Amino acid sequence: MRIEQRISQALKRLNNDKYILAIAVGQRATALSCGAAPIFEEDRLSLKYTDTALKEIACGALRIDGFEEK
């Protein structure tokens, strides 16, 4: 999936709030770099931490408090 599509999906899950998305991706990327286990193991070596975090949010595997998909 292209990065633009993944960003679009993630924004839909967060009510199109790009600032919340940036904060969520940043916090998850930091957690991954500090040793947190990624949800999707198959992409662990080929993706950067920010790409992995964005994929987790876009796929709905990682939920952000206060945001429910409608």
C-alpha positions in Angstrom: 0.0 0.0 0.0 1.3 3.5 -0.9 2.2 5.8 1.9 -0.5 8.3 0.8 -3.2 5.7 1.2 -1.9 4.7 4.6 -1.9 8.3 5.8 -5.4 8.8 4.5 -6.6 5.7 6.4 -4.9 6.8 9.6 -6.4 10.2 9.3 -9.9 8.8 8.9 -9.5 6.9 12.1 -8.5 10.1 13.9 -11.2 12.3 12.6 -8.8 14.0 10.0 -6.7 15.5 12.8 -3.2 15.6 11.4 -1.7 16.9 14.6 -3.0 14.0 16.7 -1.7 11.7 14.0 1.7 13.3 14.1 1.8 13.0 17.9 0.6 9.4 17.9 3.1 8.3 15.2 5.9 10.0 17.1 5.1 8.4 20.4 4.7 5.0 18.9 7.9 5.3 16.9 9.7 6.3 20.1 8.3 3.3 21.9 9.4 1.0 19.1 12.9 2.4 19.1 13.1 1.8 22.8 12.3 -1.9 22.4 8.5 -2.2 22.2 7.4 -5.1 20.1 5.8 -4.2 16.8 2.3 -5.5 16.1 3.3 -6.7 12.6 6.4 -8.7 12.7 6.8 -9.3 9.0 7.8 -5.7 8.2 10.1 -5.3 11.2 13.4 -5.2 9.4 12.3 -3.4 6.2 10.3 -0.4 7.6 11.4 2.5 9.7 9.8 3.0 13.1 7.5 5.8 11.8 6.3 3.6 8.9 5.6 0.8 11.3 3.7 3.1 13.6 1.7 4.6 10.8 0.8 1.1 9.5 -0.4 0.0 13.0 -2.6 3.1 13.3 -4.0 2.9 9.7 -4.9 -0.8 10.1 -6.7 -0.2 13.4 -4.3 -2.5 15.3 -3.2 0.4 17.5 -6.0 2.5 19.0 -5.7 6.0 20.1 -7.6 7.0 23.3 -10.5 9.3 22.7 -10.9 8.3 19.0 -13.4 5.7 17.9 -14.0 4.8 14.3 -17.5 5.7 13.3 
